[in-house]
Amino acid sequence: MKPFSKNEVIATVAILLIITLATFFNLRQASRRARDAQRRADLGTIIGALESYHRDYGYFPASEDGKIKACKGEAYDAQLAGLSLLPKFDWEAYFRILAPCDWGRDGFVDLFDPKNPAYLKNFPQDPRAKEGISYLYFSNGKRFQIFAYMEGEKEETGYNASIVARGLACGERICNFGKSYGETPLDKSIEEYENELIKQQKAK
């Protein structure tokens, strides 16, 4: 059997290296696309739960620290018992005893009746949460906005440059994808949008 020449060995190694690099690149791209697809699915799941909550109570959970404020705060049960004794239930006081729910750890349940099915067994968390990337939620009770960071950036479906311009922090990255309730825009805060609506109403 004729041994390979030096040039043939070099050519073979080069081909194998190219194939390895191409395979590695394709695997990385496929993994990235899968994570971005998961982010879109997660936001859809969260929105579905928020809409179910809204149908039951007529408002969306408030936000705090970019999270959904719908979990039990410190001494929640004792404070709720005290509020229940009032002649008229104090909703503002009730909202103060709630705590923001942690992505990936807490469930989204009906705190007034835990026997009801959970809106979410666990809030989803970003696929790269351990690397400091997270979802971001804002709400004033009437409207909400929820954001994520898409690794594919401009190449990814749903990438929104107007969200990037706001400089919102999805953990260690700038948010570039989002969803909102109804016609609530994503390029401005909920407060800015509602102030614009008030001005438009007054101008009529």
N, CA and C atoms as a LAMMPS dump frame, in Angstrom:
ITEM: TIMESTEP
0
ITEM: NUMBER OF ATOMS
612
ITEM: BOX BOUNDS ff ff ff
-5.0000000000000000e+02 5.0000000000000000e+02
-5.0000000000000000e+02 5.0000000000000000e+02
-5.0000000000000000e+02 5.0000000000000000e+02
ITEM: ATOMS id mol type element x y z
1 1 1 N 0.855 -1.202 0
2 1 2 C 0 0 0
3 1 3 C 0.883 1.242 0
4 2 1 N 0.596 2.121 -0.936
5 2 2 C 1.404 3.328 -1.073
6 2 3 C 1.078 4.314 0.044
7 3 1 N 2.1 4.76 0.792
8 3 2 C 1.84 5.712 1.879
9 3 3 C 1.371 7.049 1.335
10 4 1 N 0.631 7.78 2.186
11 4 2 C 0.181 9.118 1.791
12 4 3 C 1.371 10.057 1.705
13 5 1 N 1.293 10.946 0.74
14 5 2 C 2.34 11.973 0.645
15 5 3 C 2.069 13.054 1.678
16 6 1 N 3.055 13.882 1.917
17 6 2 C 2.911 14.971 2.887
18 6 3 C 1.767 15.894 2.503
19 7 1 N 1.655 16.212 1.219
20 7 2 C 0.603 17.113 0.751
21 7 3 C -0.786 16.507 0.927
22 8 1 N -0.866 15.179 0.697
23 8 2 C -2.147 14.496 0.87
24 8 3 C -2.577 14.504 2.337
25 9 1 N -1.604 14.306 3.255
26 9 2 C -1.914 14.345 4.685
27 9 3 C -2.396 15.721 5.088
28 10 1 N -1.701 16.753 4.613
29 10 2 C -2.081 18.135 4.938
30 10 3 C -3.477 18.442 4.412
31 11 1 N -3.761 17.997 3.188
32 11 2 C -5.07 18.251 2.585
33 11 3 C -6.169 17.54 3.367
34 12 1 N -5.903 16.295 3.778
35 12 2 C -6.894 15.529 4.539
36 12 3 C -7.179 16.179 5.887
37 13 1 N -6.106 16.591 6.59
38 13 2 C -6.268 17.256 7.886
39 13 3 C -7.049 18.553 7.725
40 14 1 N -6.748 19.296 6.658
41 14 2 C -7.435 20.568 6.42
42 14 3 C -8.933 20.352 6.191
43 15 1 N -9.261 19.312 5.407
44 15 2 C -10.67 19.003 5.131
45 15 3 C -11.395 18.616 6.416
46 16 1 N -10.752 17.758 7.211
47 16 2 C -11.361 17.35 8.477
48 16 3 C -11.562 18.539 9.411
49 17 1 N -10.583 19.454 9.425
50 17 2 C -10.688 20.644 10.275
51 17 3 C -11.856 21.523 9.836
52 18 1 N -12.002 21.7 8.524
53 18 2 C -13.1 22.512 7.99
54 18 3 C -14.449 21.89 8.347
55 19 1 N -14.536 20.555 8.197
56 19 2 C -15.788 19.862 8.527
57 19 3 C -16.106 20.01 10.017
58 20 1 N -15.079 19.869 10.867
59 20 2 C -15.277 19.997 12.312
60 20 3 C -15.753 21.389 12.689
61 21 1 N -15.091 22.409 12.104
62 21 2 C -15.467 23.795 12.405
63 21 3 C -16.88 24.098 11.915
64 22 1 N -17.223 23.609 10.726
65 22 2 C -18.566 23.843 10.181
66 22 3 C -19.626 23.174 11.059
67 23 1 N -19.33 21.945 11.507
68 23 2 C -20.266 21.228 12.368
69 23 3 C -20.455 21.964 13.697
70 24 1 N -19.333 22.421 14.264
71 24 2 C -19.382 23.162 15.53
72 24 3 C -20.204 24.439 15.38
73 25 1 N -19.969 25.162 14.282
74 25 2 C -20.701 26.413 14.037
75 25 3 C -22.196 26.135 13.884
76 26 1 N -22.528 25.095 13.116
77 26 2 C -23.94 24.768 12.902
78 26 3 C -24.632 24.345 14.197
79 27 1 N -23.905 23.605 15.032
80 27 2 C -24.471 23.195 16.314
81 27 3 C -24.719 24.411 17.204
82 28 1 N -23.778 25.333 17.209
83 28 2 C -23.944 26.561 18.011
84 28 3 C -25.135 27.359 17.508
85 29 1 N -25.265 27.472 16.196
86 29 2 C -26.385 28.208 15.626
87 29 3 C -27.717 27.538 15.963
88 30 1 N -27.742 26.212 15.867
89 30 2 C -28.972 25.478 16.171
90 30 3 C -29.346 25.644 17.645
91 31 1 N -28.352 25.607 18.528
92 31 2 C -28.616 25.775 19.961
93 31 3 C -29.129 27.174 20.254
94 32 1 N -28.54 28.159 19.609
95 32 2 C -28.977 29.545 19.795
96 32 3 C -30.401 29.731 19.32
97 33 1 N -30.715 29.189 18.146
98 33 2 C -32.077 29.305 17.624
99 33 3 C -33.078 28.617 18.552
100 34 1 N -32.678 27.485 19.102
101 34 2 C -33.569 26.767 20.025
102 34 3 C -33.83 27.588 21.278
103 35 1 N -32.798 28.258 21.791
104 35 2 C -32.991 29.094 22.988
105 35 3 C -33.891 30.285 22.679
106 36 1 N -33.706 30.892 21.509
107 36 2 C -34.561 32.029 21.154
108 36 3 C -36.003 31.577 20.942
109 37 1 N -36.178 30.392 20.36
110 37 2 C -37.537 29.848 20.203
111 37 3 C -38.165 29.592 21.574
112 38 1 N -37.363 29.133 22.52
113 38 2 C -37.855 28.902 23.88
114 38 3 C -38.285 30.21 24.525
115 39 1 N -37.535 31.273 24.272
116 39 2 C -37.895 32.585 24.835
117 39 3 C -39.239 33.059 24.303
118 40 1 N -39.455 32.9 22.992
119 40 2 C -40.753 33.29 22.436
120 40 3 C -41.876 32.46 23.056
121 41 1 N -41.626 31.164 23.197
122 41 2 C -42.639 30.284 23.79
123 41 3 C -42.899 30.653 25.25
124 42 1 N -41.841 30.967 25.994
125 42 2 C -41.996 31.337 27.405
126 42 3 C -42.858 32.584 27.553
127 43 1 N -42.583 33.6 26.748
128 43 2 C -43.373 34.827 26.848
129 43 3 C -44.833 34.562 26.499
130 44 1 N -45.065 33.687 25.521
131 44 2 C -46.435 33.319 25.181
132 44 3 C -47.129 32.619 26.333
133 45 1 N -46.405 31.738 27.015
134 45 2 C -46.962 31.023 28.164
135 45 3 C -47.293 31.997 29.298
136 46 1 N -46.384 32.916 29.568
137 46 2 C -46.603 33.896 30.639
138 46 3 C -47.799 34.786 30.309
139 47 1 N -47.876 35.228 29.065
140 47 2 C -48.981 36.094 28.655
141 47 3 C -50.315 35.365 28.803
142 48 1 N -50.347 34.098 28.427
143 48 2 C -51.576 33.313 28.586
144 48 3 C -52.015 33.254 30.035
145 49 1 N -51.052 33.08 30.949
146 49 2 C -51.369 33.034 32.378
147 49 3 C -51.846 34.394 32.879
148 50 1 N -51.205 35.461 32.415
149 50 2 C -51.61 36.808 32.814
150 50 3 C -53.034 37.118 32.349
151 51 1 N -53.359 36.689 31.149
152 51 2 C -54.709 36.934 30.63
153 51 3 C -55.755 36.14 31.416
154 52 1 N -55.393 34.932 31.825
155 52 2 C -56.315 34.146 32.656
156 52 3 C -56.539 34.836 34
157 53 1 N -55.477 35.339 34.588
158 53 2 C -55.57 36.067 35.855
159 53 3 C -56.459 37.306 35.683
160 54 1 N -56.271 38.009 34.569
161 54 2 C -57.057 39.215 34.293
162 54 3 C -58.537 38.881 34.169
163 55 1 N -58.853 37.768 33.538
164 55 2 C -60.258 37.362 33.414
165 55 3 C -60.865 37.088 34.785
166 56 1 N -60.075 36.561 35.697
167 56 2 C -60.58 36.234 37.032
168 56 3 C -60.706 37.458 37.933
169 57 1 N -59.759 38.391 37.827
170 57 2 C -59.715 39.496 38.789
171 57 3 C -59.899 40.891 38.191
172 58 1 N -59.827 40.999 36.886
173 58 2 C -60.071 42.296 36.259
174 58 3 C -58.864 43.207 36.22
175 59 1 N -57.7 42.721 36.59
176 59 2 C -56.467 43.512 36.51
177 59 3 C -55.284 42.564 36.331
178 60 1 N -54.177 43.12 35.885
179 60 2 C -52.947 42.337 35.761
180 60 3 C -52.11 42.531 37.022
181 61 1 N -51.327 41.523 37.41
182 61 2 C -50.449 41.713 38.573
183 61 3 C -49.51 42.884 38.355
184 62 1 N -49.221 43.603 39.42
185 62 2 C -48.282 44.716 39.337
186 62 3 C -46.877 44.174 39.088
187 63 1 N -45.937 45.082 38.902
188 63 2 C -44.546 44.688 38.694
189 63 3 C -43.667 45.314 39.763
190 64 1 N -42.578 44.638 40.053
191 64 2 C -41.578 45.158 40.986
192 64 3 C -40.23 44.528 40.635
193 65 1 N -39.229 45.349 40.461
194 65 2 C -37.886 44.871 40.096
195 65 3 C -37.915 44.049 38.81
196 66 1 N -38.819 44.409 37.896
197 66 2 C -38.896 43.711 36.62
198 66 3 C -39.542 42.34 36.7
199 67 1 N -40.172 42.039 37.829
200 67 2 C -40.809 40.742 38.03
201 67 3 C -42.308 40.919 38.259
202 68 1 N -43.024 39.819 38.187
203 68 2 C -44.469 39.822 38.411
204 68 3 C -44.741 39.751 39.911
205 69 1 N -45.399 40.778 40.442
206 69 2 C -45.643 40.86 41.882
207 69 3 C -46.945 40.143 42.219
208 70 1 N -46.834 38.824 42.411
209 70 2 C -48.03 38.03 42.668
210 70 3 C -47.766 36.874 43.626
211 71 1 N -46.691 36.988 44.406
212 71 2 C -46.349 35.934 45.366
213 71 3 C -46.484 36.455 46.796
214 72 1 N -46.5 35.544 47.745
215 72 2 C -46.669 35.93 49.142
216 72 3 C -45.447 36.676 49.667
217 73 1 N -45.709 37.837 50.273
218 73 2 C -44.642 38.569 50.932
219 73 3 C -44.453 38.071 52.352
220 74 1 N -43.577 38.727 53.08
221 74 2 C -43.311 38.334 54.464
222 74 3 C -44.569 38.516 55.315
223 75 1 N -44.894 37.527 56.096
224 75 2 C -46.07 37.539 56.979
225 75 3 C -47.359 37.769 56.199
226 76 1 N -47.409 37.258 54.979
227 76 2 C -48.586 37.455 54.115
228 76 3 C -49.869 36.95 54.779
229 77 1 N -49.847 35.722 55.272
230 77 2 C -51.074 35.116 55.812
231 77 3 C -51.642 35.912 56.99
232 78 1 N -50.763 36.353 57.891
233 78 2 C -51.215 37.113 59.059
234 78 3 C -51.779 38.47 58.634
235 79 1 N -51.11 39.11 57.697
236 79 2 C -51.575 40.426 57.245
237 79 3 C -52.874 40.315 56.447
238 80 1 N -53.007 39.251 55.654
239 80 2 C -54.261 39.062 54.918
240 80 3 C -55.414 38.836 55.887
241 81 1 N -55.158 38.081 56.955
242 81 2 C -56.206 37.844 57.958
243 81 3 C -56.662 39.164 58.562
244 82 1 N -55.714 40.069 58.806
245 82 2 C -56.066 41.377 59.348
246 82 3 C -56.879 42.193 58.364
247 83 1 N -56.512 42.151 57.088
248 83 2 C -57.251 42.899 56.077
249 83 3 C -58.669 42.35 55.917
250 84 1 N -58.817 41.067 56.111
251 84 2 C -60.13 40.43 55.951
252 84 3 C -61.115 40.867 57.025
253 85 1 N -60.61 41.402 58.136
254 85 2 C -61.478 41.845 59.226
255 85 3 C -61.998 43.266 59.014
256 86 1 N -61.433 43.974 58.046
257 86 2 C -61.864 45.35 57.804
258 86 3 C -63.266 45.386 57.193
259 87 1 N -64.033 46.448 57.483
260 87 2 C -65.378 46.565 56.894
261 87 3 C -65.343 46.56 55.365
262 88 1 N -64.301 47.183 54.809
263 88 2 C -64.113 47.203 53.363
264 88 3 C -62.679 46.779 53.066
265 89 1 N -62.529 45.794 52.185
266 89 2 C -61.2 45.263 51.886
267 89 3 C -60.318 46.35 51.275
268 90 1 N -59.121 46.52 51.826
269 90 2 C -58.188 47.558 51.375
270 90 3 C -57.247 46.956 50.325
271 91 1 N -57.571 47.192 49.052
272 91 2 C -56.777 46.598 47.98
273 91 3 C -55.364 47.169 47.919
274 92 1 N -55.214 48.454 48.173
275 92 2 C -53.873 49.04 48.147
276 92 3 C -52.981 48.409 49.21
277 93 1 N -53.543 48.182 50.38
278 93 2 C -52.786 47.526 51.445
279 93 3 C -52.474 46.086 51.048
280 94 1 N -53.408 45.445 50.368
281 94 2 C -53.182 44.069 49.93
282 94 3 C -52.005 43.987 48.954
283 95 1 N -51.964 44.898 47.994
284 95 2 C -50.88 44.864 47.016
285 95 3 C -49.52 45.06 47.686
286 96 1 N -49.518 45.777 48.809
287 96 2 C -48.247 46.023 49.512
288 96 3 C -47.706 44.771 50.201
289 97 1 N -48.576 43.805 50.502
290 97 2 C -48.086 42.608 51.195
291 97 3 C -47.676 41.503 50.213
292 98 1 N -47.791 41.807 48.912
293 98 2 C -47.339 40.86 47.898
294 98 3 C -45.848 41.047 47.633
295 99 1 N -45.223 40.035 47.075
296 99 2 C -43.8 40.082 46.759
297 99 3 C -43.592 39.69 45.301
298 100 1 N -42.522 40.178 44.671
299 100 2 C -42.24 39.759 43.295
300 100 3 C -41.872 38.284 43.231
301 101 1 N -42.376 37.594 42.227
302 101 2 C -42.095 36.162 42.047
303 101 3 C -40.777 35.983 41.297
304 102 1 N -40.02 34.986 41.695
305 102 2 C -38.74 34.716 41.049
306 102 3 C -38.949 33.858 39.806
307 103 1 N -38.334 34.294 38.696
308 103 2 C -38.379 33.506 37.465
309 103 3 C -37.757 32.13 37.73
310 104 1 N -38.416 31.1 37.247
311 104 2 C -37.865 29.759 37.333
312 104 3 C -38.02 29.075 38.673
313 105 1 N -38.562 29.765 39.656
314 105 2 C -38.68 29.159 40.978
315 105 3 C -40.107 29.185 41.506
316 106 1 N -40.742 30.349 41.486
317 106 2 C -42.076 30.499 42.058
318 106 3 C -43.165 30.11 41.068
319 107 1 N -44.292 29.699 41.612
320 107 2 C -45.463 29.417 40.798
321 107 3 C -46.393 30.62 40.789
322 108 1 N -47.311 30.631 39.845
323 108 2 C -48.293 31.706 39.719
324 108 3 C -49.638 31.093 40.095
325 109 1 N -50.04 31.336 41.341
326 109 2 C -51.25 30.68 41.865
327 109 3 C -52.27 31.721 42.321
328 110 1 N -53.48 31.25 42.557
329 110 2 C -54.551 32.087 43.086
330 110 3 C -54.375 32.153 44.605
331 111 1 N -53.834 33.247 45.092
332 111 2 C -53.547 33.358 46.525
333 111 3 C -54.812 33.414 47.368
334 112 1 N -55.92 33.853 46.783
335 112 2 C -57.179 33.893 47.528
336 112 3 C -57.792 32.503 47.667
337 113 1 N -57.532 31.656 46.696
338 113 2 C -58.064 30.292 46.749
339 113 3 C -57.035 29.326 46.155
340 114 1 N -56.072 28.885 46.965
341 114 2 C -55.007 27.989 46.484
342 114 3 C -55.519 26.671 45.908
343 115 1 N -56.792 26.339 46.168
344 115 2 C -57.342 25.096 45.63
345 115 3 C -57.575 25.193 44.124
346 116 1 N -57.691 26.415 43.616
347 116 2 C -57.878 26.586 42.18
348 116 3 C -56.604 26.166 41.438
349 117 1 N -56.737 25.69 40.203
350 117 2 C -55.548 25.311 39.431
351 117 3 C -54.597 26.497 39.287
352 118 1 N -53.307 26.229 39.342
353 118 2 C -52.302 27.285 39.211
354 118 3 C -52.341 27.879 37.801
355 119 1 N -52.135 29.181 37.72
356 119 2 C -52.017 29.811 36.403
357 119 3 C -50.74 29.306 35.729
358 120 1 N -49.684 29.141 36.533
359 120 2 C -48.428 28.546 36.077
360 120 3 C -47.823 27.776 37.245
361 121 1 N -47.427 26.542 37.021
362 121 2 C -46.777 25.785 38.091
363 121 3 C -45.446 26.447 38.475
364 122 1 N -44.751 26.951 37.471
365 122 2 C -43.519 27.709 37.702
366 122 3 C -43.384 28.766 36.628
367 123 1 N -42.997 29.964 37.035
368 123 2 C -42.704 30.978 36.037
369 123 3 C -41.489 30.533 35.23
370 124 1 N -41.559 30.591 33.908
371 124 2 C -40.377 30.229 33.121
372 124 3 C -39.223 31.184 33.419
373 125 1 N -38.015 30.721 33.172
374 125 2 C -36.857 31.595 33.27
375 125 3 C -36.074 31.512 31.972
376 126 1 N -35.285 32.517 31.695
377 126 2 C -34.493 32.539 30.473
378 126 3 C -33.595 31.299 30.4
379 127 1 N -33.43 30.721 29.204
380 127 2 C -32.576 29.534 29.066
381 127 3 C -31.134 29.741 29.543
382 128 1 N -30.704 30.997 29.583
383 128 2 C -29.346 31.283 30.06
384 128 3 C -29.388 32.106 31.353
385 129 1 N -30.331 31.753 32.195
386 129 2 C -30.498 32.48 33.462
387 129 3 C -29.242 32.408 34.321
388 130 1 N -28.553 31.269 34.283
389 130 2 C -27.343 31.108 35.093
390 130 3 C -26.22 32.045 34.631
391 131 1 N -26.357 32.571 33.418
392 131 2 C -25.375 33.516 32.893
393 131 3 C -25.85 34.948 33.053
394 132 1 N -26.925 35.144 33.815
395 132 2 C -27.366 36.494 34.139
396 132 3 C -28.363 37.113 33.186
397 133 1 N -29.002 36.313 32.324
398 133 2 C -30.014 36.843 31.402
399 133 3 C -31.396 36.52 31.964
400 134 1 N -32.311 37.485 31.912
401 134 2 C -33.634 37.261 32.5
402 134 3 C -34.719 37.966 31.695
403 135 1 N -35.958 37.621 32.004
404 135 2 C -37.097 38.313 31.416
405 135 3 C -37.373 39.569 32.234
406 136 1 N -38.133 40.482 31.65
407 136 2 C -38.415 41.765 32.295
408 136 3 C -39.893 42.096 32.121
409 137 1 N -40.545 42.444 33.226
410 137 2 C -41.996 42.675 33.215
411 137 3 C -42.336 44.018 33.824
412 138 1 N -43.236 44.744 33.155
413 138 2 C -43.755 46.006 33.679
414 138 3 C -45.286 45.957 33.621
415 139 1 N -45.935 46.48 34.652
416 139 2 C -47.392 46.547 34.634
417 139 3 C -47.889 47.61 35.605
418 140 1 N -48.993 48.241 35.224
419 140 2 C -49.656 49.171 36.138
420 140 3 C -51.044 48.653 36.519
421 141 1 N -51.289 47.372 36.244
422 141 2 C -52.582 46.77 36.553
423 141 3 C -53.531 46.753 35.365
424 142 1 N -53.469 47.814 34.549
425 142 2 C -54.335 47.886 33.368
426 142 3 C -53.646 47.371 32.115
427 143 1 N -52.346 47.506 32.07
428 143 2 C -51.557 47.109 30.916
429 143 3 C -50.285 46.41 31.38
430 144 1 N -49.651 45.696 30.471
431 144 2 C -48.346 45.126 30.802
432 144 3 C -47.446 45.103 29.568
433 145 1 N -46.172 45.059 29.817
434 145 2 C -45.145 44.829 28.806
435 145 3 C -44.214 43.759 29.37
436 146 1 N -43.777 42.836 28.518
437 146 2 C -42.825 41.821 28.957
438 146 3 C -41.749 41.672 27.879
439 147 1 N -40.501 41.607 28.316
440 147 2 C -39.373 41.672 27.393
441 147 3 C -38.407 40.507 27.591
442 148 1 N -37.62 40.269 26.533
443 148 2 C -36.589 39.233 26.571
444 148 3 C -35.425 39.676 25.7
445 149 1 N -34.314 38.979 25.857
446 149 2 C -33.143 39.207 25.003
447 149 3 C -32.998 38.035 24.055
448 150 1 N -33.019 38.333 22.748
449 150 2 C -32.826 37.312 21.728
450 150 3 C -31.361 37.295 21.301
451 151 1 N -30.732 36.143 21.446
452 151 2 C -29.314 36.035 21.107
453 151 3 C -29.051 36.276 19.627
454 152 1 N -30.029 35.913 18.771
455 152 2 C -29.854 36.11 17.341
456 152 3 C -29.901 37.563 16.934
457 153 1 N -30.351 38.42 17.856
458 153 2 C -30.45 39.863 17.635
459 153 3 C -31.13 40.169 16.304
460 154 1 N -30.516 40.925 15.412
461 154 2 C -31.182 41.37 14.186
462 154 3 C -31.592 40.212 13.281
463 155 1 N -30.952 39.076 13.431
464 155 2 C -31.29 37.92 12.599
465 155 3 C -32.528 37.191 13.114
466 156 1 N -32.944 37.51 14.322
467 156 2 C -34.016 36.741 14.952
468 156 3 C -35.384 37.376 14.723
469 157 1 N -36.38 36.535 14.46
470 157 2 C -37.749 37.002 14.278
471 157 3 C -38.228 37.726 15.534
472 158 1 N -38.77 38.917 15.348
473 158 2 C -39.29 39.68 16.471
474 158 3 C -38.312 40.694 17.037
475 159 1 N -37.071 40.692 16.548
476 159 2 C -36.102 41.693 17.016
477 159 3 C -36.681 43.086 16.798
478 160 1 N -36.573 43.942 17.818
479 160 2 C -37.197 45.264 17.761
480 160 3 C -36.186 46.335 18.167
481 161 1 N -35.731 47.103 17.187
482 161 2 C -34.724 48.133 17.447
483 161 3 C -35.243 49.216 18.386
484 162 1 N -36.562 49.462 18.376
485 162 2 C -37.117 50.493 19.247
486 162 3 C -37.06 50.07 20.712
487 163 1 N -37.099 48.763 20.955
488 163 2 C -36.931 48.265 22.33
489 163 3 C -35.482 48.441 22.753
490 164 1 N -34.559 48.123 21.862
491 164 2 C -33.123 48.29 22.143
492 164 3 C -32.829 49.735 22.506
493 165 1 N -33.467 50.67 21.793
494 165 2 C -33.232 52.097 22.031
495 165 3 C -33.633 52.52 23.442
496 166 1 N -34.536 51.789 24.069
497 166 2 C -34.942 52.124 25.439
498 166 3 C -33.875 51.73 26.461
499 167 1 N -32.998 50.822 26.086
500 167 2 C -31.915 50.422 26.985
501 167 3 C -32.374 49.642 28.199
502 168 1 N -33.45 48.876 28.055
503 168 2 C -33.963 48.089 29.173
504 168 3 C -33.058 46.89 29.435
505 169 1 N -32.835 46.601 30.694
506 169 2 C -31.925 45.515 31.062
507 169 3 C -32.66 44.203 31.294
508 170 1 N -32.436 43.242 30.401
509 170 2 C -32.902 41.873 30.613
510 170 3 C -31.75 41.128 31.286
511 171 1 N -31.526 41.469 32.539
512 171 2 C -30.367 40.936 33.241
513 171 3 C -29.096 41.578 32.728
514 172 1 N -28.175 40.763 32.228
515 172 2 C -26.881 41.245 31.75
516 172 3 C -26.913 41.659 30.287
517 173 1 N -28.061 41.64 29.653
518 173 2 C -28.179 42.015 28.24
519 173 3 C -29.262 43.071 28.072
520 174 1 N -29.214 43.777 26.951
521 174 2 C -30.244 44.767 26.641
522 174 3 C -31.395 44.065 25.925
523 175 1 N -32.607 44.254 26.434
524 175 2 C -33.786 43.624 25.835
525 175 3 C -33.933 44.047 24.368
526 176 1 N -34.34 43.11 23.523
527 176 2 C -34.55 43.435 22.109
528 176 3 C -35.808 42.779 21.532
529 177 1 N -36.618 42.204 22.398
530 177 2 C -37.843 41.527 21.969
531 177 3 C -38.888 41.719 23.06
532 178 1 N -40.138 41.885 22.664
533 178 2 C -41.149 42.071 23.694
534 178 3 C -42.566 41.854 23.198
535 179 1 N -43.466 41.741 24.159
536 179 2 C -44.895 41.623 23.898
537 179 3 C -45.618 42.515 24.896
538 180 1 N -46.832 42.915 24.546
539 180 2 C -47.587 43.772 25.459
540 180 3 C -49.073 43.479 25.355
541 181 1 N -49.832 44.074 26.267
542 181 2 C -51.281 43.895 26.286
543 181 3 C -51.943 44.858 25.32
544 182 1 N -52.816 44.331 24.472
545 182 2 C -53.589 45.177 23.574
546 182 3 C -52.726 46.014 22.657
547 183 1 N -53.031 47.312 22.611
548 183 2 C -52.31 48.218 21.731
549 183 3 C -51.171 48.936 22.444
550 184 1 N -50.827 48.488 23.633
551 184 2 C -49.735 49.12 24.375
552 184 3 C -48.44 49 23.574
553 185 1 N -47.821 50.131 23.204
554 185 2 C -46.583 50.061 22.404
555 185 3 C -45.407 49.586 23.245
556 186 1 N -44.357 49.169 22.553
557 186 2 C -43.162 48.667 23.227
558 186 3 C -42.005 49.658 23.194
559 187 1 N -42.178 50.743 22.433
560 187 2 C -41.074 51.694 22.292
561 187 3 C -41.091 52.797 23.35
562 188 1 N -42.022 52.707 24.291
563 188 2 C -42.114 53.698 25.366
564 188 3 C -42.699 53.024 26.602
565 189 1 N -42.57 53.698 27.729
566 189 2 C -43.094 53.125 28.97
567 189 3 C -44.623 53.189 28.974
568 190 1 N -45.222 52.368 29.827
569 190 2 C -46.672 52.374 29.965
570 190 3 C -47.153 53.746 30.415
571 191 1 N -46.415 54.369 31.333
572 191 2 C -46.787 55.697 31.842
573 191 3 C -46.774 56.733 30.721
574 192 1 N -45.74 56.699 29.882
575 192 2 C -45.673 57.64 28.764
576 192 3 C -46.85 57.452 27.826
577 193 1 N -47.185 56.216 27.547
578 193 2 C -48.291 55.928 26.634
579 193 3 C -49.617 56.411 27.219
580 194 1 N -49.852 56.172 28.49
581 194 2 C -51.115 56.602 29.087
582 194 3 C -51.207 58.119 29.177
583 195 1 N -50.076 58.795 29.405
584 195 2 C -50.078 60.264 29.395
585 195 3 C -50.427 60.793 28.007
586 196 1 N -49.95 60.11 26.966
587 196 2 C -50.281 60.512 25.604
588 196 3 C -51.781 60.345 25.35
589 197 1 N -52.343 59.255 25.838
590 197 2 C -53.783 59.023 25.661
591 197 3 C -54.601 60.104 26.368
592 198 1 N -54.156 60.504 27.55
593 198 2 C -54.859 61.556 28.303
594 198 3 C -54.821 62.877 27.536
595 199 1 N -53.644 63.199 26.983
596 199 2 C -53.501 64.435 26.204
597 199 3 C -54.382 64.403 24.958
598 200 1 N -54.441 63.247 24.301
599 200 2 C -55.271 63.12 23.117
600 200 3 C -56.753 63.294 23.463
601 201 1 N -57.138 62.742 24.606
602 201 2 C -58.521 62.837 25.044
603 201 3 C -58.89 64.279 25.369
604 202 1 N -57.979 64.993 26.001
605 202 2 C -58.239 66.391 26.356
606 202 3 C -58.301 67.282 25.117
607 203 1 N -57.539 66.89 24.091
608 203 2 C -57.487 67.702 22.863
609 203 3 C -58.748 67.581 22.023
610 204 1 N -59.568 66.555 22.28
611 204 2 C -60.784 66.363 21.498
612 204 3 C -61.876 67.374 21.86
